[in-house]
Amino acid sequence: MEVKKINKSVLFLILILFCYSCKGQKEGKNSISIIQNIKANNSYFQLQKTIKNNETVFQYRDIEFELKSKEGESILLINNEEFFIKLTLDSPNFNIWYYKYKVDKIILLEGNDYYSSIFYAYHLANNELFYLGNFTIEQPNIENEKPYKKEFKINIDKDKVIIQTLLNGSPSIKKTFNDQINQVQKKNRDILISSIYQRNVQWSNHCEKVSEKDNIMFYSPDEISFNIASINFICGATPKQINNNTIEIYLKDSGTDYAPNGEVYSNNNMPKGINFDDCSLDMPIARVKIISEDSIEFQWLGFYNRKANKREYMKNPFGNNKNIVVLTRCSEN
């Protein structure tokens, strides 16, 4: 009877040890995760932990950094492409923190000495690297403390990059930097959009057909003209910019729609079955995405009948079998 009691005790002890061992293994597996996910203000960033680091080369899962010096200047190689950087290091230890969000990448270059770390922040997007600024994290009482566990929450908001530092999980320094790369890119995109507004320039997918080609002309940010020869239809319209490289096209009042001979169309002469008095002026009929100064992506949406609450004439006038076509800039008249 006494032996049975001992066996039960032993079995109970083994069971406890087994459960504890399983828990420890599970925690161990979680602790070596390669990617740490961080959510910040609806922005989703990933801290890419180093896979290989030999002091100046940092290999991450999808990018490689290398720190070099050239003619007295600091150079950061990103996937073997050189970028000159602002970097003053008085410390022997160097580290790179790499966060990414969609096509944007935030790079923090850390010079770490005994009492503090200085971080140089950069924004990499579309193969351009822009310096944001720097900040310092100090730990003056490190003799009596463990080194801080550092994490960052990063948010890109219009022309700002906001970096929130977490030390041992608690919010600390918060820095807001002007994001020059977004300003430069916005300026370039604005120039690109404005370049399509030129009088006497036709856009078509059949430039070789000369005067018979179906075309669209962007006279100004207030005036667009369709000339669809295949259905003997000319239509006045107006654009509205909806983002950095896209505009929507809206009908003007039907009284501005006219035939090639200058006579105002009556509704019966419009594309078959379309009554323009019923067509909405508040719903876009097409969408244009700027690809370059010489090509655009044209998406036809159709006319919106306010009475029937539906789209009509869904055939793309530049290609009946395609909802989206690419139009190119034709030679000036």
NUKOL-792334 format. One record per residue (C-alpha): residue number from 1; residue in three letters; chain; x, y, z. Coordinates in steps of 0.2 Angstrom, whole numbers, plus 5000, padded with zeros to 4 digits. Layout:
{pos = NUM	code = ALA	unit = A	east = X	north = Y	up = Z}
...
END
This chain:
{pos = 1	code = MET	unit = A	east = 5000	north = 5000	up = 5000}
{pos = 2	code = GLU	unit = A	east = 5014	north = 5012	up = 5004}
{pos = 3	code = VAL	unit = A	east = 5023	north = 5008	up = 4988}
{pos = 4	code = LYS	unit = A	east = 5007	north = 5013	up = 4978}
{pos = 5	code = LYS	unit = A	east = 5007	north = 5030	up = 4987}
{pos = 6	code = ILE	unit = A	east = 5025	north = 5033	up = 4982}
{pos = 7	code = ASN	unit = A	east = 5022	north = 5028	up = 4964}
{pos = 8	code = LYS	unit = A	east = 5007	north = 5040	up = 4963}
{pos = 9	code = SER	unit = A	east = 5018	north = 5054	up = 4970}
{pos = 10	code = VAL	unit = A	east = 5032	north = 5050	up = 4958}
{pos = 11	code = LEU	unit = A	east = 5020	north = 5051	up = 4943}
{pos = 12	code = PHE	unit = A	east = 5013	north = 5067	up = 4949}
{pos = 13	code = LEU	unit = A	east = 5030	north = 5075	up = 4950}
{pos = 14	code = ILE	unit = A	east = 5035	north = 5068	up = 4933}
{pos = 15	code = LEU	unit = A	east = 5019	north = 5076	up = 4926}
{pos = 16	code = ILE	unit = A	east = 5023	north = 5093	up = 4933}
{pos = 17	code = LEU	unit = A	east = 5041	north = 5092	up = 4927}
{pos = 18	code = PHE	unit = A	east = 5035	north = 5088	up = 4909}
{pos = 19	code = CYS	unit = A	east = 5022	north = 5102	up = 4909}
{pos = 20	code = TYR	unit = A	east = 5036	north = 5114	up = 4914}
{pos = 21	code = SER	unit = A	east = 5048	north = 5108	up = 4901}
{pos = 22	code = CYS	unit = A	east = 5035	north = 5110	up = 4887}
{pos = 23	code = LYS	unit = A	east = 5031	north = 5128	up = 4893}
{pos = 24	code = GLY	unit = A	east = 5050	north = 5132	up = 4893}
{pos = 25	code = GLN	unit = A	east = 5052	north = 5125	up = 4875}
{pos = 26	code = LYS	unit = A	east = 5037	north = 5135	up = 4869}
{pos = 27	code = GLU	unit = A	east = 5044	north = 5151	up = 4876}
{pos = 28	code = GLY	unit = A	east = 5061	north = 5147	up = 4869}
{pos = 29	code = LYS	unit = A	east = 5054	north = 5145	up = 4852}
{pos = 30	code = ASN	unit = A	east = 5045	north = 5162	up = 4853}
{pos = 31	code = SER	unit = A	east = 5061	north = 5171	up = 4859}
{pos = 32	code = ILE	unit = A	east = 5071	north = 5167	up = 4843}
{pos = 33	code = SER	unit = A	east = 5058	north = 5174	up = 4831}
{pos = 34	code = ILE	unit = A	east = 5067	north = 5183	up = 4816}
{pos = 35	code = ILE	unit = A	east = 5054	north = 5196	up = 4814}
{pos = 36	code = GLN	unit = A	east = 5046	north = 5207	up = 4827}
{pos = 37	code = ASN	unit = A	east = 5029	north = 5215	up = 4822}
{pos = 38	code = ILE	unit = A	east = 5025	north = 5232	up = 4828}
{pos = 39	code = LYS	unit = A	east = 5009	north = 5241	up = 4825}
{pos = 40	code = ALA	unit = A	east = 5008	north = 5260	up = 4827}
{pos = 41	code = ASN	unit = A	east = 4994	north = 5272	up = 4823}
{pos = 42	code = ASN	unit = A	east = 4987	north = 5261	up = 4810}
{pos = 43	code = SER	unit = A	east = 5004	north = 5259	up = 4802}
{pos = 44	code = TYR	unit = A	east = 5012	north = 5242	up = 4802}
{pos = 45	code = PHE	unit = A	east = 5030	north = 5241	up = 4803}
{pos = 46	code = GLN	unit = A	east = 5042	north = 5226	up = 4805}
{pos = 47	code = LEU	unit = A	east = 5059	north = 5227	up = 4814}
{pos = 48	code = GLN	unit = A	east = 5070	north = 5216	up = 4804}
{pos = 49	code = LYS	unit = A	east = 5082	north = 5208	up = 4816}
{pos = 50	code = THR	unit = A	east = 5100	north = 5205	up = 4810}
{pos = 51	code = ILE	unit = A	east = 5103	north = 5188	up = 4802}
{pos = 52	code = LYS	unit = A	east = 5122	north = 5191	up = 4800}
{pos = 53	code = ASN	unit = A	east = 5133	north = 5205	up = 4807}
{pos = 54	code = ASN	unit = A	east = 5152	north = 5207	up = 4805}
{pos = 55	code = GLU	unit = A	east = 5154	north = 5224	up = 4812}
{pos = 56	code = THR	unit = A	east = 5151	north = 5234	up = 4796}
{pos = 57	code = VAL	unit = A	east = 5140	north = 5223	up = 4786}
{pos = 58	code = PHE	unit = A	east = 5122	north = 5220	up = 4791}
{pos = 59	code = GLN	unit = A	east = 5112	north = 5207	up = 4782}
{pos = 60	code = TYR	unit = A	east = 5093	north = 5207	up = 4785}
{pos = 61	code = ARG	unit = A	east = 5080	north = 5196	up = 4777}
{pos = 62	code = ASP	unit = A	east = 5077	north = 5207	up = 4762}
{pos = 63	code = ILE	unit = A	east = 5091	north = 5220	up = 4762}
{pos = 64	code = GLU	unit = A	east = 5110	north = 5222	up = 4765}
{pos = 65	code = PHE	unit = A	east = 5119	north = 5237	up = 4773}
{pos = 66	code = GLU	unit = A	east = 5137	north = 5240	up = 4773}
{pos = 67	code = LEU	unit = A	east = 5146	north = 5255	up = 4781}
{pos = 68	code = LYS	unit = A	east = 5161	north = 5262	up = 4772}
{pos = 69	code = SER	unit = A	east = 5172	north = 5277	up = 4772}
{pos = 70	code = LYS	unit = A	east = 5177	north = 5285	up = 4755}
{pos = 71	code = GLU	unit = A	east = 5188	north = 5301	up = 4754}
{pos = 72	code = GLY	unit = A	east = 5184	north = 5306	up = 4772}
{pos = 73	code = GLU	unit = A	east = 5165	north = 5304	up = 4770}
{pos = 74	code = SER	unit = A	east = 5154	north = 5290	up = 4777}
{pos = 75	code = ILE	unit = A	east = 5145	north = 5279	up = 4764}
{pos = 76	code = LEU	unit = A	east = 5131	north = 5267	up = 4767}
{pos = 77	code = LEU	unit = A	east = 5129	north = 5254	up = 4754}
{pos = 78	code = ILE	unit = A	east = 5112	north = 5248	up = 4752}
{pos = 79	code = ASN	unit = A	east = 5111	north = 5232	up = 4742}
{pos = 80	code = ASN	unit = A	east = 5128	north = 5238	up = 4735}
{pos = 81	code = GLU	unit = A	east = 5122	north = 5255	up = 4730}
{pos = 82	code = GLU	unit = A	east = 5131	north = 5269	up = 4738}
{pos = 83	code = PHE	unit = A	east = 5123	north = 5283	up = 4748}
{pos = 84	code = PHE	unit = A	east = 5133	north = 5297	up = 4756}
{pos = 85	code = ILE	unit = A	east = 5127	north = 5299	up = 4774}
{pos = 86	code = LYS	unit = A	east = 5129	north = 5311	up = 4789}
{pos = 87	code = LEU	unit = A	east = 5137	north = 5301	up = 4803}
{pos = 88	code = THR	unit = A	east = 5149	north = 5306	up = 4817}
{pos = 89	code = LEU	unit = A	east = 5153	north = 5291	up = 4828}
{pos = 90	code = ASP	unit = A	east = 5163	north = 5293	up = 4844}
{pos = 91	code = SER	unit = A	east = 5159	north = 5276	up = 4850}
{pos = 92	code = PRO	unit = A	east = 5166	north = 5259	up = 4845}
{pos = 93	code = ASN	unit = A	east = 5149	north = 5250	up = 4843}
{pos = 94	code = PHE	unit = A	east = 5138	north = 5252	up = 4828}
{pos = 95	code = ASN	unit = A	east = 5121	north = 5245	up = 4824}
{pos = 96	code = ILE	unit = A	east = 5107	north = 5247	up = 4811}
{pos = 97	code = TRP	unit = A	east = 5089	north = 5247	up = 4815}
{pos = 98	code = TYR	unit = A	east = 5078	north = 5244	up = 4800}
{pos = 99	code = TYR	unit = A	east = 5059	north = 5246	up = 4799}
{pos = 100	code = LYS	unit = A	east = 5048	north = 5245	up = 4784}
{pos = 101	code = TYR	unit = A	east = 5031	north = 5250	up = 4779}
{pos = 102	code = LYS	unit = A	east = 5025	north = 5246	up = 4761}
{pos = 103	code = VAL	unit = A	east = 5038	north = 5254	up = 4750}
{pos = 104	code = ASP	unit = A	east = 5045	north = 5265	up = 4763}
{pos = 105	code = LYS	unit = A	east = 5059	north = 5260	up = 4774}
{pos = 106	code = ILE	unit = A	east = 5065	north = 5269	up = 4789}
{pos = 107	code = ILE	unit = A	east = 5084	north = 5266	up = 4794}
{pos = 108	code = LEU	unit = A	east = 5091	north = 5271	up = 4811}
{pos = 109	code = LEU	unit = A	east = 5110	north = 5271	up = 4812}
{pos = 110	code = GLU	unit = A	east = 5115	north = 5269	up = 4830}
{pos = 111	code = GLY	unit = A	east = 5132	north = 5273	up = 4837}
{pos = 112	code = ASN	unit = A	east = 5132	north = 5265	up = 4855}
{pos = 113	code = ASP	unit = A	east = 5145	north = 5270	up = 4868}
{pos = 114	code = TYR	unit = A	east = 5144	north = 5266	up = 4887}
{pos = 115	code = TYR	unit = A	east = 5132	north = 5280	up = 4893}
{pos = 116	code = SER	unit = A	east = 5122	north = 5284	up = 4878}
{pos = 117	code = SER	unit = A	east = 5117	north = 5280	up = 4860}
{pos = 118	code = ILE	unit = A	east = 5115	north = 5292	up = 4846}
{pos = 119	code = PHE	unit = A	east = 5103	north = 5288	up = 4832}
{pos = 120	code = TYR	unit = A	east = 5104	north = 5295	up = 4814}
{pos = 121	code = ALA	unit = A	east = 5087	north = 5293	up = 4806}
{pos = 122	code = TYR	unit = A	east = 5085	north = 5291	up = 4787}
{pos = 123	code = HIS	unit = A	east = 5070	north = 5288	up = 4775}
{pos = 124	code = LEU	unit = A	east = 5073	north = 5276	up = 4760}
{pos = 125	code = ALA	unit = A	east = 5059	north = 5276	up = 4746}
{pos = 126	code = ASN	unit = A	east = 5060	north = 5274	up = 4728}
{pos = 127	code = ASN	unit = A	east = 5079	north = 5271	up = 4728}
{pos = 128	code = GLU	unit = A	east = 5081	north = 5288	up = 4737}
{pos = 129	code = LEU	unit = A	east = 5089	north = 5291	up = 4754}
{pos = 130	code = PHE	unit = A	east = 5085	north = 5307	up = 4764}
{pos = 131	code = TYR	unit = A	east = 5092	north = 5312	up = 4781}
{pos = 132	code = LEU	unit = A	east = 5078	north = 5315	up = 4794}
{pos = 133	code = GLY	unit = A	east = 5088	north = 5320	up = 4809}
{pos = 134	code = ASN	unit = A	east = 5096	north = 5312	up = 4825}
{pos = 135	code = PHE	unit = A	east = 5091	north = 5310	up = 4843}
{pos = 136	code = THR	unit = A	east = 5101	north = 5303	up = 4858}
{pos = 137	code = ILE	unit = A	east = 5095	north = 5290	up = 4871}
{pos = 138	code = GLU	unit = A	east = 5105	north = 5292	up = 4887}
{pos = 139	code = GLN	unit = A	east = 5108	north = 5279	up = 4901}
{pos = 140	code = PRO	unit = A	east = 5119	north = 5289	up = 4914}
{pos = 141	code = ASN	unit = A	east = 5116	north = 5276	up = 4928}
{pos = 142	code = ILE	unit = A	east = 5121	north = 5260	up = 4918}
{pos = 143	code = GLU	unit = A	east = 5133	north = 5254	up = 4931}
{pos = 144	code = ASN	unit = A	east = 5118	north = 5250	up = 4942}
{pos = 145	code = GLU	unit = A	east = 5105	north = 5246	up = 4928}
{pos = 146	code = LYS	unit = A	east = 5104	north = 5233	up = 4915}
{pos = 147	code = PRO	unit = A	east = 5105	north = 5240	up = 4897}
{pos = 148	code = TYR	unit = A	east = 5088	north = 5247	up = 4891}
{pos = 149	code = LYS	unit = A	east = 5078	north = 5236	up = 4879}
{pos = 150	code = LYS	unit = A	east = 5075	north = 5248	up = 4865}
{pos = 151	code = GLU	unit = A	east = 5060	north = 5247	up = 4853}
{pos = 152	code = PHE	unit = A	east = 5053	north = 5260	up = 4841}
{pos = 153	code = LYS	unit = A	east = 5035	north = 5264	up = 4835}
{pos = 154	code = ILE	unit = A	east = 5036	north = 5273	up = 4818}
{pos = 155	code = ASN	unit = A	east = 5022	north = 5282	up = 4809}
{pos = 156	code = ILE	unit = A	east = 5023	north = 5292	up = 4792}
{pos = 157	code = ASP	unit = A	east = 5010	north = 5305	up = 4791}
{pos = 158	code = LYS	unit = A	east = 5010	north = 5316	up = 4776}
{pos = 159	code = ASP	unit = A	east = 5026	north = 5326	up = 4777}
{pos = 160	code = LYS	unit = A	east = 5031	north = 5320	up = 4794}
{pos = 161	code = VAL	unit = A	east = 5040	north = 5305	up = 4801}
{pos = 162	code = ILE	unit = A	east = 5036	north = 5302	up = 4819}
{pos = 163	code = ILE	unit = A	east = 5048	north = 5290	up = 4829}
{pos = 164	code = GLN	unit = A	east = 5042	north = 5285	up = 4847}
{pos = 165	code = THR	unit = A	east = 5055	north = 5277	up = 4857}
{pos = 166	code = LEU	unit = A	east = 5051	north = 5263	up = 4870}
{pos = 167	code = LEU	unit = A	east = 5063	north = 5259	up = 4884}
{pos = 168	code = ASN	unit = A	east = 5060	north = 5243	up = 4893}
{pos = 169	code = GLY	unit = A	east = 5042	north = 5244	up = 4885}
{pos = 170	code = SER	unit = A	east = 5038	north = 5261	up = 4891}
{pos = 171	code = PRO	unit = A	east = 5036	north = 5277	up = 4880}
{pos = 172	code = SER	unit = A	east = 5051	north = 5288	up = 4881}
{pos = 173	code = ILE	unit = A	east = 5058	north = 5301	up = 4868}
{pos = 174	code = LYS	unit = A	east = 5046	north = 5306	up = 4854}
{pos = 175	code = LYS	unit = A	east = 5053	north = 5314	up = 4839}
{pos = 176	code = THR	unit = A	east = 5044	north = 5322	up = 4824}
{pos = 177	code = PHE	unit = A	east = 5055	north = 5325	up = 4808}
{pos = 178	code = ASN	unit = A	east = 5050	north = 5335	up = 4792}
{pos = 179	code = ASP	unit = A	east = 5050	north = 5322	up = 4778}
{pos = 180	code = GLN	unit = A	east = 5059	north = 5330	up = 4764}
{pos = 181	code = ILE	unit = A	east = 5058	north = 5314	up = 4753}
{pos = 182	code = ASN	unit = A	east = 5039	north = 5316	up = 4753}
{pos = 183	code = GLN	unit = A	east = 5040	north = 5334	up = 4749}
{pos = 184	code = VAL	unit = A	east = 5052	north = 5331	up = 4734}
{pos = 185	code = GLN	unit = A	east = 5042	north = 5316	up = 4728}
{pos = 186	code = LYS	unit = A	east = 5026	north = 5327	up = 4729}
{pos = 187	code = LYS	unit = A	east = 5034	north = 5341	up = 4719}
{pos = 188	code = ASN	unit = A	east = 5040	north = 5329	up = 4706}
{pos = 189	code = ARG	unit = A	east = 5022	north = 5321	up = 4704}
{pos = 190	code = ASP	unit = A	east = 5014	north = 5338	up = 4704}
{pos = 191	code = ILE	unit = A	east = 5025	north = 5343	up = 4689}
{pos = 192	code = LEU	unit = A	east = 5021	north = 5326	up = 4681}
{pos = 193	code = ILE	unit = A	east = 5002	north = 5329	up = 4682}
{pos = 194	code = SER	unit = A	east = 5004	north = 5347	up = 4676}
{pos = 195	code = SER	unit = A	east = 5014	north = 5342	up = 4661}
{pos = 196	code = ILE	unit = A	east = 4998	north = 5333	up = 4653}
{pos = 197	code = TYR	unit = A	east = 4989	north = 5350	up = 4652}
{pos = 198	code = GLN	unit = A	east = 4995	north = 5357	up = 4635}
{pos = 199	code = ARG	unit = A	east = 4984	north = 5364	up = 4621}
{pos = 200	code = ASN	unit = A	east = 4985	north = 5355	up = 4604}
{pos = 201	code = VAL	unit = A	east = 4992	north = 5339	up = 4612}
{pos = 202	code = GLN	unit = A	east = 4981	north = 5324	up = 4608}
{pos = 203	code = TRP	unit = A	east = 4982	north = 5307	up = 4618}
{pos = 204	code = SER	unit = A	east = 4977	north = 5292	up = 4609}
{pos = 205	code = ASN	unit = A	east = 4981	north = 5273	up = 4607}
{pos = 206	code = HIS	unit = A	east = 4981	north = 5276	up = 4588}
{pos = 207	code = CYS	unit = A	east = 4992	north = 5291	up = 4585}
{pos = 208	code = GLU	unit = A	east = 4995	north = 5285	up = 4567}
{pos = 209	code = LYS	unit = A	east = 4977	north = 5288	up = 4562}
{pos = 210	code = VAL	unit = A	east = 4980	north = 5307	up = 4561}
{pos = 211	code = SER	unit = A	east = 4963	north = 5317	up = 4562}
{pos = 212	code = GLU	unit = A	east = 4953	north = 5301	up = 4562}
{pos = 213	code = LYS	unit = A	east = 4960	north = 5295	up = 4578}
{pos = 214	code = ASP	unit = A	east = 4949	north = 5294	up = 4594}
{pos = 215	code = ASN	unit = A	east = 4958	north = 5306	up = 4606}
{pos = 216	code = ILE	unit = A	east = 4957	north = 5315	up = 4622}
{pos = 217	code = MET	unit = A	east = 4965	north = 5333	up = 4625}
{pos = 218	code = PHE	unit = A	east = 4969	north = 5340	up = 4641}
{pos = 219	code = TYR	unit = A	east = 4968	north = 5359	up = 4638}
{pos = 220	code = SER	unit = A	east = 4969	north = 5365	up = 4656}
{pos = 221	code = PRO	unit = A	east = 4965	north = 5359	up = 4674}
{pos = 222	code = ASP	unit = A	east = 4947	north = 5365	up = 4670}
{pos = 223	code = GLU	unit = A	east = 4945	north = 5359	up = 4652}
{pos = 224	code = ILE	unit = A	east = 4946	north = 5342	up = 4644}
{pos = 225	code = SER	unit = A	east = 4939	north = 5337	up = 4627}
{pos = 226	code = PHE	unit = A	east = 4935	north = 5320	up = 4620}
{pos = 227	code = ASN	unit = A	east = 4934	north = 5317	up = 4601}
{pos = 228	code = ILE	unit = A	east = 4928	north = 5300	up = 4598}
{pos = 229	code = ALA	unit = A	east = 4927	north = 5298	up = 4579}
{pos = 230	code = SER	unit = A	east = 4920	north = 5281	up = 4579}
{pos = 231	code = ILE	unit = A	east = 4904	north = 5287	up = 4586}
{pos = 232	code = ASN	unit = A	east = 4905	north = 5305	up = 4579}
{pos = 233	code = PHE	unit = A	east = 4905	north = 5312	up = 4597}
{pos = 234	code = ILE	unit = A	east = 4914	north = 5326	up = 4605}
{pos = 235	code = CYS	unit = A	east = 4912	north = 5329	up = 4623}
{pos = 236	code = GLY	unit = A	east = 4917	north = 5343	up = 4635}
{pos = 237	code = ALA	unit = A	east = 4923	north = 5337	up = 4652}
{pos = 238	code = THR	unit = A	east = 4933	north = 5343	up = 4667}
{pos = 239	code = PRO	unit = A	east = 4946	north = 5335	up = 4678}
{pos = 240	code = LYS	unit = A	east = 4948	north = 5333	up = 4697}
{pos = 241	code = GLN	unit = A	east = 4964	north = 5327	up = 4705}
{pos = 242	code = ILE	unit = A	east = 4961	north = 5313	up = 4717}
{pos = 243	code = ASN	unit = A	east = 4979	north = 5309	up = 4723}
{pos = 244	code = ASN	unit = A	east = 4997	north = 5312	up = 4718}
{pos = 245	code = ASN	unit = A	east = 4996	north = 5304	up = 4700}
{pos = 246	code = THR	unit = A	east = 4978	north = 5301	up = 4697}
{pos = 247	code = ILE	unit = A	east = 4963	north = 5312	up = 4690}
{pos = 248	code = GLU	unit = A	east = 4945	north = 5309	up = 4688}
{pos = 249	code = ILE	unit = A	east = 4935	north = 5316	up = 4673}
{pos = 250	code = TYR	unit = A	east = 4918	north = 5323	up = 4675}
{pos = 251	code = LEU	unit = A	east = 4905	north = 5328	up = 4662}
{pos = 252	code = LYS	unit = A	east = 4902	north = 5347	up = 4659}
{pos = 253	code = ASP	unit = A	east = 4884	north = 5353	up = 4656}
{pos = 254	code = SER	unit = A	east = 4877	north = 5345	up = 4641}
{pos = 255	code = GLY	unit = A	east = 4875	north = 5362	up = 4632}
{pos = 256	code = THR	unit = A	east = 4894	north = 5362	up = 4630}
{pos = 257	code = ASP	unit = A	east = 4894	north = 5346	up = 4620}
{pos = 258	code = TYR	unit = A	east = 4895	north = 5349	up = 4602}
{pos = 259	code = ALA	unit = A	east = 4897	north = 5341	up = 4585}
{pos = 260	code = PRO	unit = A	east = 4913	north = 5342	up = 4574}
{pos = 261	code = ASN	unit = A	east = 4904	north = 5355	up = 4563}
{pos = 262	code = GLY	unit = A	east = 4901	north = 5366	up = 4579}
{pos = 263	code = GLU	unit = A	east = 4882	north = 5363	up = 4580}
{pos = 264	code = VAL	unit = A	east = 4876	north = 5359	up = 4597}
{pos = 265	code = TYR	unit = A	east = 4871	north = 5341	up = 4598}
{pos = 266	code = SER	unit = A	east = 4853	north = 5337	up = 4602}
{pos = 267	code = ASN	unit = A	east = 4851	north = 5322	up = 4614}
{pos = 268	code = ASN	unit = A	east = 4845	north = 5311	up = 4600}
{pos = 269	code = ASN	unit = A	east = 4862	north = 5313	up = 4592}
{pos = 270	code = MET	unit = A	east = 4871	north = 5307	up = 4607}
{pos = 271	code = PRO	unit = A	east = 4878	north = 5290	up = 4608}
{pos = 272	code = LYS	unit = A	east = 4863	north = 5278	up = 4605}
{pos = 273	code = GLY	unit = A	east = 4852	north = 5277	up = 4621}
{pos = 274	code = ILE	unit = A	east = 4861	north = 5290	up = 4631}
{pos = 275	code = ASN	unit = A	east = 4851	north = 5305	up = 4637}
{pos = 276	code = PHE	unit = A	east = 4863	north = 5318	up = 4643}
{pos = 277	code = ASP	unit = A	east = 4850	north = 5327	up = 4653}
{pos = 278	code = ASP	unit = A	east = 4849	north = 5312	up = 4664}
{pos = 279	code = CYS	unit = A	east = 4868	north = 5310	up = 4666}
{pos = 280	code = SER	unit = A	east = 4876	north = 5315	up = 4682}
{pos = 281	code = LEU	unit = A	east = 4889	north = 5329	up = 4682}
{pos = 282	code = ASP	unit = A	east = 4894	north = 5323	up = 4700}
{pos = 283	code = MET	unit = A	east = 4899	north = 5305	up = 4695}
{pos = 284	code = PRO	unit = A	east = 4916	north = 5303	up = 4686}
{pos = 285	code = ILE	unit = A	east = 4915	north = 5295	up = 4669}
{pos = 286	code = ALA	unit = A	east = 4933	north = 5290	up = 4668}
{pos = 287	code = ARG	unit = A	east = 4949	north = 5289	up = 4678}
{pos = 288	code = VAL	unit = A	east = 4967	north = 5293	up = 4672}
{pos = 289	code = LYS	unit = A	east = 4983	north = 5288	up = 4680}
{pos = 290	code = ILE	unit = A	east = 4999	north = 5297	up = 4675}
{pos = 291	code = ILE	unit = A	east = 5012	north = 5284	up = 4670}
{pos = 292	code = SER	unit = A	east = 5025	north = 5296	up = 4663}
{pos = 293	code = GLU	unit = A	east = 5026	north = 5313	up = 4653}
{pos = 294	code = ASP	unit = A	east = 5022	north = 5303	up = 4637}
{pos = 295	code = SER	unit = A	east = 5009	north = 5290	up = 4643}
{pos = 296	code = ILE	unit = A	east = 4994	north = 5288	up = 4653}
{pos = 297	code = GLU	unit = A	east = 4982	north = 5274	up = 4659}
{pos = 298	code = PHE	unit = A	east = 4964	north = 5278	up = 4654}
{pos = 299	code = GLN	unit = A	east = 4950	north = 5269	up = 4663}
{pos = 300	code = TRP	unit = A	east = 4933	north = 5271	up = 4656}
{pos = 301	code = LEU	unit = A	east = 4919	north = 5271	up = 4669}
{pos = 302	code = GLY	unit = A	east = 4904	north = 5275	up = 4659}
{pos = 303	code = PHE	unit = A	east = 4890	north = 5288	up = 4660}
{pos = 304	code = TYR	unit = A	east = 4880	north = 5288	up = 4676}
{pos = 305	code = ASN	unit = A	east = 4861	north = 5289	up = 4673}
{pos = 306	code = ARG	unit = A	east = 4853	north = 5298	up = 4689}
{pos = 307	code = LYS	unit = A	east = 4836	north = 5292	up = 4685}
{pos = 308	code = ALA	unit = A	east = 4840	north = 5274	up = 4682}
{pos = 309	code = ASN	unit = A	east = 4854	north = 5274	up = 4696}
{pos = 310	code = LYS	unit = A	east = 4866	north = 5265	up = 4685}
{pos = 311	code = ARG	unit = A	east = 4880	north = 5266	up = 4673}
{pos = 312	code = GLU	unit = A	east = 4877	north = 5267	up = 4654}
{pos = 313	code = TYR	unit = A	east = 4888	north = 5266	up = 4639}
{pos = 314	code = MET	unit = A	east = 4901	north = 5255	up = 4647}
{pos = 315	code = LYS	unit = A	east = 4911	north = 5252	up = 4631}
{pos = 316	code = ASN	unit = A	east = 4928	north = 5260	up = 4633}
{pos = 317	code = PRO	unit = A	east = 4928	north = 5273	up = 4618}
{pos = 318	code = PHE	unit = A	east = 4947	north = 5269	up = 4615}
{pos = 319	code = GLY	unit = A	east = 4945	north = 5250	up = 4615}
{pos = 320	code = ASN	unit = A	east = 4928	north = 5242	up = 4617}
{pos = 321	code = ASN	unit = A	east = 4935	north = 5226	up = 4624}
{pos = 322	code = LYS	unit = A	east = 4946	north = 5234	up = 4637}
{pos = 323	code = ASN	unit = A	east = 4941	north = 5243	up = 4653}
{pos = 324	code = ILE	unit = A	east = 4959	north = 5251	up = 4654}
{pos = 325	code = VAL	unit = A	east = 4970	north = 5256	up = 4640}
{pos = 326	code = VAL	unit = A	east = 4986	north = 5265	up = 4639}
{pos = 327	code = LEU	unit = A	east = 4986	north = 5281	up = 4629}
{pos = 328	code = THR	unit = A	east = 5002	north = 5290	up = 4622}
{pos = 329	code = ARG	unit = A	east = 5006	north = 5308	up = 4618}
{pos = 330	code = CYS	unit = A	east = 5004	north = 5311	up = 4600}
{pos = 331	code = SER	unit = A	east = 5014	north = 5323	up = 4590}
{pos = 332	code = GLU	unit = A	east = 5007	north = 5341	up = 4591}
{pos = 333	code = ASN	unit = A	east = 4996	north = 5347	up = 4578}
END
